[in-house]
Every structure is written in structure tokens, then in C-alpha cells.
């Protein structure tokens, strides 16, 4: 299955997953019910999947617009201009 989301939609989902995981961890702290901890872990797993996809998307955009390109760091001495008097 393929789902297309905007960057903002992915960010919104990640925030919701983070909040849900935090709430489940707090519930677990009170109840010690392992199901709460399992759900918090599932939320974290989903968050990590979305984060990876979002980073891949952002990196592809950065590559497309040329961010991160570095000028050559070596200089060929034979291409330097020379001056004679």
C-alpha cells in the first residue's frame, strides 16, 4: 500500500504519535500494565518509520536544489595564472 502525505501531514502525525507514546508511558507508570508500555513502543516504532521517510524526502529535496554541494578543495597549480614582466 502506498500513501502520499505532505511534509506537514507527516509532522502532524509524528507529534500525535509522540504525545500518544508519552501518555501511554504515564499510564504505565501508574498502572504497571505492560500493554501500555507495548503501545508506547508501537507509537515509537511508527514515529521512527515516519521520521526516516521524512528525512529521506527532505534530503532528496536538498539534493535537487543543490544544498550541501561543496566547491573543489584542491587546486591545480598548472591552472593558476602567471604574470611575467
BELWOPE-V501824 format. One record per helix or strand. SS is the DSSP state (helix for helix, strand for strand). FROM is the first residue (numbers start at 0). TO is the last residue. Records with the same first field share a line. If there is no record, write none. Layout:
BEGIN
SS = FROM-TO, FROM-TO
END
This chain:
BEGIN
helix = 6-30, 33-64, 76-78
END
